[in-house]
Amino acid sequence: MRPAKTPRYWRSGTEPATARSDLKLRFLLSVIFVPVFALMTIGFALWASRNSSSDIPSSGTLTVFAVCSGVLMLLALTDLWVVVRRRRTEL
């Protein structure tokens, strides 16, 4: 049998229930990255539409980048909505 090891730090067990995220930082990051991802989505979509079949990167790759940027923009918008709603109720 292995000897029992004592934990370095004792936990009270209430950390997950009382943990709080930094709403100001999340708000700032969402406000910055929503327009960045929107511009990336528009840029990749326009680049893909003006791309010929022999160009590198291909229009399929650029379309994938546009879709990924759009998904990231939607995630940032969702986080912004959650943060604004939480700040209204908590502050």
MDAnalysis code that builds the backbone (N, CA, C; Angstrom):
import MDAnalysis as mda
import numpy as np

u = mda.Universe.empty(273, n_residues=91, atom_resindex=np.repeat(np.arange(91), 3), trajectory=True)
u.add_TopologyAttr("name", ["N", "CA", "C"] * 91)
u.add_TopologyAttr("resid", np.arange(1, 92))
u.add_TopologyAttr("resname", ["MET", "ARG", "PRO", "ALA", "LYS", "THR", "PRO", "ARG", "TYR", "TRP", "ARG", "SER", "GLY", "THR", "GLU", "PRO", "ALA", "THR", "ALA", "ARG", "SER", "ASP", "LEU", "LYS", "LEU", "ARG", "PHE", "LEU", "LEU", "SER", "VAL", "ILE", "PHE", "VAL", "PRO", "VAL", "PHE", "ALA", "LEU", "MET", "THR", "ILE", "GLY", "PHE", "ALA", "LEU", "TRP", "ALA", "SER", "ARG", "ASN", "SER", "SER", "SER", "ASP", "ILE", "PRO", "SER", "SER", "GLY", "THR", "LEU", "THR", "VAL", "PHE", "ALA", "VAL", "CYS", "SER", "GLY", "VAL", "LEU", "MET", "LEU", "LEU", "ALA", "LEU", "THR", "ASP", "LEU", "TRP", "VAL", "VAL", "VAL", "ARG", "ARG", "ARG", "ARG", "THR", "GLU", "LEU"])
u.atoms.positions = np.array([
    [0.823, -1.180, 0.000],
    [0.000, 0.000, 0.000],
    [0.870, 1.248, 0.000],
    [0.347, 2.266, -0.667],
    [1.053, 3.536, -0.666],
    [0.679, 4.341, 0.565],
    [1.639, 5.102, 1.072],
    [1.284, 5.952, 2.215],
    [0.367, 7.095, 1.761],
    [-0.548, 7.483, 2.604],
    [-1.481, 8.566, 2.286],
    [-0.729, 9.892, 2.269],
    [-1.043, 10.701, 1.264],
    [-0.426, 12.020, 1.177],
    [-1.430, 13.069, 1.639],
    [-0.967, 13.988, 2.419],
    [-1.842, 15.079, 2.842],
    [-1.828, 16.149, 1.758],
    [-2.960, 16.780, 1.510],
    [-2.986, 17.822, 0.486],
    [-2.193, 19.045, 0.924],
    [-1.639, 19.720, -0.063],
    [-0.850, 20.912, 0.229],
    [-1.747, 22.039, 0.750],
    [-2.905, 22.207, 0.133],
    [-3.853, 23.236, 0.546],
    [-5.196, 22.571, 0.814],
    [-5.755, 22.855, 1.961],
    [-7.071, 22.324, 2.272],
    [-8.112, 23.208, 1.622],
    [-9.109, 22.588, 1.047],
    [-10.194, 23.337, 0.419],
    [-11.434, 23.270, 1.291],
    [-12.154, 24.348, 1.268],
    [-13.376, 24.376, 2.065],
    [-14.545, 23.745, 1.328],
    [-14.436, 23.600, 0.030],
    [-15.501, 22.994, -0.750],
    [-16.493, 23.991, -1.299],
    [-16.317, 25.286, -1.032],
    [-17.263, 26.289, -1.519],
    [-16.708, 27.079, -2.704],
    [-15.541, 26.742, -3.193],
    [-14.933, 27.542, -4.253],
    [-15.782, 27.605, -5.523],
    [-16.271, 26.502, -6.078],
    [-17.065, 26.616, -7.304],
    [-18.366, 27.388, -7.107],
    [-18.951, 27.286, -5.923],
    [-20.210, 27.985, -5.689],
    [-20.012, 29.485, -5.536],
    [-18.868, 29.900, -5.041],
    [-18.644, 31.325, -4.806],
    [-17.666, 31.941, -5.800],
    [-17.204, 31.183, -6.781],
    [-16.259, 31.716, -7.758],
    [-16.962, 32.721, -8.656],
    [-16.248, 33.781, -9.007],
    [-16.824, 34.827, -9.852],
    [-15.863, 35.132, -10.975],
    [-16.417, 35.370, -12.153],
    [-15.573, 35.741, -13.275],
    [-15.468, 37.264, -13.345],
    [-14.437, 37.724, -13.998],
    [-14.211, 39.154, -14.141],
    [-15.084, 39.668, -15.283],
    [-16.231, 40.237, -14.944],
    [-17.191, 40.672, -15.952],
    [-16.670, 41.850, -16.767],
    [-15.882, 42.714, -16.133],
    [-15.347, 43.866, -16.871],
    [-14.403, 43.415, -17.975],
    [-13.546, 42.442, -17.668],
    [-12.617, 41.936, -18.669],
    [-13.355, 41.202, -19.780],
    [-14.333, 40.386, -19.423],
    [-15.116, 39.686, -20.440],
    [-15.863, 40.669, -21.324],
    [-16.401, 41.736, -20.732],
    [-17.093, 42.766, -21.510],
    [-16.130, 43.439, -22.477],
    [-14.956, 43.814, -21.989],
    [-13.962, 44.472, -22.826],
    [-13.525, 43.580, -23.982],
    [-13.230, 42.307, -23.692],
    [-12.807, 41.397, -24.743],
    [-13.906, 41.161, -25.767],
    [-15.140, 41.062, -25.320],
    [-16.246, 40.864, -26.262],
    [-16.447, 42.090, -27.139],
    [-16.363, 43.272, -26.537],
    [-16.538, 44.505, -27.312],
    [-15.424, 44.655, -28.343],
    [-14.232, 44.215, -28.025],
    [-13.114, 44.312, -28.972],
    [-13.241, 43.268, -30.072],
    [-13.569, 42.025, -29.708],
    [-13.484, 40.948, -30.676],
    [-14.722, 40.756, -31.537],
    [-15.881, 41.276, -31.162],
    [-17.052, 41.177, -32.046],
    [-16.791, 41.899, -33.369],
    [-16.337, 43.159, -33.354],
    [-16.056, 43.804, -34.651],
    [-14.872, 43.174, -35.394],
    [-13.868, 42.691, -34.655],
    [-12.716, 42.067, -35.308],
    [-13.164, 40.820, -36.069],
    [-13.940, 39.965, -35.415],
    [-14.406, 38.752, -36.082],
    [-15.400, 39.066, -37.192],
    [-16.196, 40.122, -37.037],
    [-17.120, 40.517, -38.105],
    [-16.350, 40.970, -39.339],
    [-15.308, 41.776, -39.123],
    [-14.492, 42.221, -40.258],
    [-13.748, 41.052, -40.908],
    [-13.279, 40.110, -40.081],
    [-12.615, 38.931, -40.651],
    [-13.593, 38.105, -41.478],
    [-14.815, 37.956, -41.005],
    [-15.822, 37.203, -41.749],
    [-16.106, 37.865, -43.090],
    [-16.305, 39.161, -43.068],
    [-16.573, 39.891, -44.317],
    [-15.373, 39.825, -45.246],
    [-14.175, 40.014, -44.694],
    [-12.963, 39.979, -45.521],
    [-12.730, 38.628, -46.177],
    [-12.853, 37.548, -45.397],
    [-12.660, 36.221, -45.975],
    [-13.748, 35.897, -46.991],
    [-14.987, 36.322, -46.731],
    [-16.071, 36.051, -47.677],
    [-15.853, 36.798, -48.991],
    [-15.435, 38.057, -48.893],
    [-15.157, 38.809, -50.121],
    [-13.961, 38.239, -50.877],
    [-12.938, 37.848, -50.144],
    [-11.754, 37.259, -50.767],
    [-12.114, 35.943, -51.463],
    [-12.958, 35.151, -50.815],
    [-13.370, 33.878, -51.417],
    [-14.212, 34.107, -52.655],
    [-15.044, 35.151, -52.656],
    [-15.901, 35.399, -53.819],
    [-15.110, 35.929, -55.011],
    [-14.008, 36.601, -54.766],
    [-13.202, 37.164, -55.852],
    [-12.028, 36.273, -56.235],
    [-11.943, 35.099, -55.655],
    [-10.829, 34.187, -55.889],
    [-11.102, 33.349, -57.135],
    [-10.078, 33.167, -57.978],
    [-10.233, 32.293, -59.146],
    [-9.872, 30.866, -58.747],
    [-10.122, 29.931, -59.637],
    [-9.929, 28.518, -59.310],
    [-8.455, 28.143, -59.141],
    [-7.547, 28.909, -59.710],
    [-6.125, 28.555, -59.635],
    [-5.374, 29.295, -58.524],
    [-6.060, 30.163, -57.800],
    [-5.392, 30.927, -56.743],
    [-5.164, 30.076, -55.503],
    [-4.135, 30.480, -54.761],
    [-3.841, 29.840, -53.480],
    [-3.949, 30.918, -52.412],
    [-4.674, 30.769, -51.359],
    [-5.507, 29.654, -50.943],
    [-6.778, 29.567, -51.778],
    [-7.359, 28.389, -51.823],
    [-8.550, 28.171, -52.641],
    [-9.763, 28.844, -51.997],
    [-10.788, 28.984, -52.802],
    [-11.995, 29.635, -52.287],
    [-12.673, 28.777, -51.216],
    [-12.505, 27.471, -51.269],
    [-13.055, 26.602, -50.229],
    [-12.400, 26.838, -48.884],
    [-11.095, 27.000, -48.901],
    [-10.369, 27.281, -47.661],
    [-10.781, 28.633, -47.089],
    [-10.914, 29.614, -47.946],
    [-11.325, 30.938, -47.482],
    [-12.758, 30.929, -46.955],
    [-13.600, 30.107, -47.552],
    [-14.972, 29.973, -47.060],
    [-14.984, 29.345, -45.672],
    [-14.127, 28.345, -45.451],
    [-14.017, 27.734, -44.122],
    [-13.544, 28.768, -43.106],
    [-12.573, 29.589, -43.487],
    [-12.108, 30.652, -42.581],
    [-13.232, 31.652, -42.285],
    [-14.021, 31.992, -43.289],
    [-15.134, 32.920, -43.087],
    [-16.172, 32.324, -42.142],
    [-16.473, 31.039, -42.301],
    [-17.449, 30.388, -41.427],
    [-16.910, 30.320, -39.996],
    [-15.641, 29.968, -39.841],
    [-15.041, 29.910, -38.498],
    [-15.037, 31.283, -37.834],
    [-14.731, 32.311, -38.594],
    [-14.765, 33.667, -38.046],
    [-16.183, 34.066, -37.656],
    [-17.159, 33.664, -38.457],
    [-18.554, 33.945, -38.134],
    [-18.997, 33.246, -36.862],
    [-18.564, 32.003, -36.687],
    [-18.907, 31.267, -35.460],
    [-18.272, 31.930, -34.247],
    [-17.014, 32.349, -34.372],
    [-16.349, 33.044, -33.266],
    [-17.039, 34.366, -32.950],
    [-17.521, 35.053, -33.992],
    [-18.249, 36.296, -33.772],
    [-19.547, 36.020, -33.008],
    [-20.252, 34.946, -33.379],
    [-21.481, 34.602, -32.668],
    [-21.205, 34.230, -31.212],
    [-20.114, 33.533, -30.963],
    [-19.744, 33.207, -29.583],
    [-19.426, 34.466, -28.783],
    [-18.703, 35.402, -29.400],
    [-18.384, 36.651, -28.711],
    [-19.646, 37.473, -28.459],
    [-20.583, 37.467, -29.416],
    [-21.846, 38.174, -29.226],
    [-22.669, 37.545, -28.100],
    [-22.676, 36.227, -28.055],
    [-23.393, 35.536, -26.986],
    [-22.785, 35.854, -25.627],
    [-21.467, 35.856, -25.549],
    [-20.806, 36.189, -24.296],
    [-21.094, 37.630, -23.902],
    [-21.111, 38.534, -24.872],
    [-21.430, 39.929, -24.592],
    [-22.846, 40.052, -24.041],
    [-23.790, 39.321, -24.612],
    [-25.173, 39.355, -24.142],
    [-25.266, 38.827, -22.705],
    [-24.555, 37.728, -22.429],
    [-24.572, 37.141, -21.081],
    [-23.956, 38.101, -20.075],
    [-22.844, 38.725, -20.435],
    [-22.162, 39.645, -19.509],
    [-23.036, 40.859, -19.224],
    [-23.644, 41.419, -20.250],
    [-24.504, 42.601, -20.038],
    [-25.691, 42.220, -19.157],
    [-26.280, 41.074, -19.394],
    [-27.413, 40.630, -18.576],
    [-27.003, 40.390, -17.119],
    [-25.841, 39.775, -16.919],
    [-25.363, 39.534, -15.553],
    [-24.998, 40.826, -14.847],
    [-24.415, 41.773, -15.576],
    [-24.046, 43.045, -14.937],
    [-25.281, 43.822, -14.524],
    [-26.359, 43.707, -15.311],
    [-27.597, 44.406, -14.930],
    [-28.201, 43.814, -13.665],
    [-28.121, 42.517, -13.520],
    [-28.754, 41.883, -12.359],
    [-27.871, 41.904, -11.122],
    [-26.554, 41.861, -11.287],
    [-25.648, 41.753, -10.137],
    [-25.154, 43.094, -9.629],
    [-25.019, 44.058, -10.497],
    [-24.441, 45.337, -10.060],
    [-25.495, 46.375, -9.779],
])
